[in-house]
Amino acid sequence: MTPAIATAKKHNIKHRVHEYQHDAASESYGLEATDKLGVSASRVFKTLVVSLDGKELAVAVVPVSSMLSMKLVARALAAKKAVMANQADVERVTGYVLGGVSPLGQKKRLRTVIDESATGFPTVYVSAGRRGLEIELYAADLAAQVNGVFADIKQ
């Protein structure tokens, strides 16, 4: 059990876990999940960690079918500038490896913004804490658990 799944269970969040065989040669973890689970790429969300003004790390959750807009995520989190966080910082602060970063159950709670498109689906899929493992849940439950806000953050 990953910290993400443990968090969902501990807080009685209605969810379903979906597992698939991860292919190490896959070029995109998110698109691999959509293909193997047979789910639209607009319903599967990737968890990205950004650095805000060089002072703070934050989480952005966007559809795997989209790119994150650094300008929009900075605006949503009241920062002047956002850039992708480096891999070592991401893994140290979240406790997850790249390709398996979940917005749930991170070692340190970071401010989180979820693309508003998530509210348009009955449920969404995010990483459950390792490659080849997704957790399906209501977007509102995800936001409530991570104290997240919804905003338009995709290009």
C-alpha positions as CSV (number, residue, x, y, z in Angstrom):
1,M,0.0,0.0,0.0
2,T,1.3,3.4,-0.9
3,P,1.0,6.6,1.2
4,A,-1.6,7.9,-1.3
5,I,-3.8,4.8,-0.9
6,A,-3.3,4.8,2.8
7,T,-4.4,8.5,2.9
8,A,-7.5,7.8,0.9
9,K,-8.4,4.9,3.2
10,K,-7.6,6.8,6.4
11,H,-9.9,9.7,5.5
12,N,-12.7,7.5,4.1
13,I,-12.3,8.9,0.6
14,K,-14.3,7.0,-1.9
15,H,-11.8,5.7,-4.5
16,R,-10.8,2.8,-6.8
17,V,-7.3,1.7,-7.4
18,H,-6.3,0.7,-10.9
19,E,-3.0,-1.2,-11.6
20,Y,-1.3,-1.9,-14.9
21,Q,2.0,-3.3,-16.0
22,H,4.4,-0.3,-16.3
23,D,6.6,-0.4,-19.4
24,A,10.0,1.2,-18.5
25,A,10.4,2.1,-22.2
26,S,7.3,4.3,-22.1
27,E,8.0,7.9,-23.0
28,S,5.1,9.3,-21.1
29,Y,3.9,7.9,-17.8
30,G,0.5,9.7,-18.0
31,L,-0.2,8.7,-21.6
32,E,0.8,5.1,-20.8
33,A,-1.8,5.1,-18.0
34,T,-4.5,6.3,-20.4
35,D,-3.7,3.7,-23.0
36,K,-3.5,0.8,-20.5
37,L,-6.6,1.8,-18.5
38,G,-8.6,2.8,-21.6
39,V,-9.4,6.2,-20.1
40,S,-9.5,9.6,-21.9
41,A,-6.3,11.6,-21.5
42,S,-8.3,14.5,-20.3
43,R,-9.5,12.5,-17.2
44,V,-6.1,11.3,-16.1
45,F,-4.1,14.0,-14.3
46,K,-0.3,14.3,-13.8
47,T,1.1,15.7,-10.6
48,L,3.9,18.3,-11.2
49,V,5.9,20.1,-8.6
50,V,6.9,23.7,-9.3
51,S,9.2,26.2,-7.6
52,L,7.5,29.5,-6.9
53,D,9.8,32.6,-7.0
54,G,12.7,30.3,-6.1
55,K,11.4,30.1,-2.5
56,E,8.6,27.6,-2.2
57,L,7.6,24.3,-3.8
58,A,3.9,23.8,-4.8
59,V,1.9,21.1,-6.6
60,A,0.1,21.5,-9.9
61,V,-2.3,18.8,-11.1
62,V,-3.1,18.9,-14.8
63,P,-4.5,16.5,-17.4
64,V,-1.9,14.4,-19.1
65,S,-3.3,15.6,-22.4
66,S,-2.2,19.2,-21.6
67,M,0.9,21.2,-20.7
68,L,1.2,23.2,-17.5
69,S,1.2,27.0,-18.0
70,M,3.9,28.4,-15.7
71,K,2.3,31.8,-16.0
72,L,-1.2,30.6,-15.0
73,V,0.1,28.4,-12.1
74,A,2.1,31.3,-10.7
75,R,-0.9,33.5,-10.9
76,A,-3.2,30.9,-9.3
77,L,-0.7,30.6,-6.4
78,A,0.0,34.4,-6.1
79,A,3.6,34.1,-7.2
80,K,5.6,36.2,-9.7
81,K,7.2,33.2,-11.4
82,A,7.0,29.4,-11.5
83,V,9.5,26.9,-12.9
84,M,9.6,23.1,-12.7
85,A,11.2,21.9,-9.5
86,N,14.4,19.8,-9.9
87,Q,14.0,16.0,-9.5
88,A,16.0,15.7,-6.3
89,D,13.8,18.3,-4.5
90,V,10.6,16.7,-5.9
91,E,11.5,13.2,-4.6
92,R,12.8,14.5,-1.2
93,V,9.8,16.6,-0.5
94,T,7.0,14.3,-1.8
95,G,8.5,10.9,-1.0
96,Y,7.7,9.7,-4.4
97,V,9.8,9.0,-7.6
98,L,9.1,10.9,-10.8
99,G,6.4,9.2,-12.8
100,G,4.8,8.1,-9.5
101,V,4.2,11.4,-7.7
102,S,0.8,11.5,-6.2
103,P,-0.9,14.6,-4.9
104,L,-2.1,12.4,-1.9
105,G,0.1,11.3,0.9
106,Q,3.2,13.4,0.3
107,K,5.8,13.7,3.0
108,K,5.3,17.5,3.2
109,R,2.0,19.1,2.4
110,L,2.5,21.6,-0.4
111,R,0.1,24.2,-1.7
112,T,-1.8,22.6,-4.5
113,V,-3.7,23.8,-7.5
114,I,-5.8,21.5,-9.6
115,D,-6.8,22.4,-13.2
116,E,-10.5,23.4,-13.2
117,S,-11.2,20.9,-16.0
118,A,-11.2,18.2,-13.3
119,T,-14.6,19.4,-12.0
120,G,-16.2,18.5,-15.4
121,F,-15.8,14.7,-14.9
122,P,-17.6,12.3,-12.6
123,T,-14.2,11.1,-11.3
124,V,-10.5,11.7,-12.2
125,Y,-7.4,9.6,-12.1
126,V,-4.1,10.6,-10.4
127,S,-1.1,8.6,-9.5
128,A,-1.5,6.4,-6.5
129,G,2.2,6.7,-5.6
130,R,4.1,4.5,-8.0
131,R,4.4,3.9,-11.7
132,G,1.7,1.6,-12.9
133,L,-0.8,2.5,-10.2
134,E,-3.6,5.1,-10.4
135,I,-6.3,6.1,-8.0
136,E,-9.7,7.2,-9.2
137,L,-11.6,9.6,-7.0
138,Y,-13.9,12.6,-7.0
139,A,-12.1,15.9,-7.9
140,A,-13.8,17.6,-4.9
141,D,-12.5,14.9,-2.5
142,L,-9.0,15.3,-3.9
143,A,-9.1,19.1,-3.5
144,A,-10.5,18.8,0.1
145,Q,-7.8,16.3,1.1
146,V,-4.9,18.4,-0.2
147,N,-6.4,21.8,0.6
148,G,-6.3,22.4,-3.1
149,V,-7.8,25.1,-5.2
150,F,-9.2,24.8,-8.7
151,A,-7.9,27.2,-11.4
152,D,-7.2,27.2,-15.1
153,I,-3.5,26.3,-15.2
154,K,-3.1,24.5,-18.5
155,Q,-1.9,25.8,-21.9
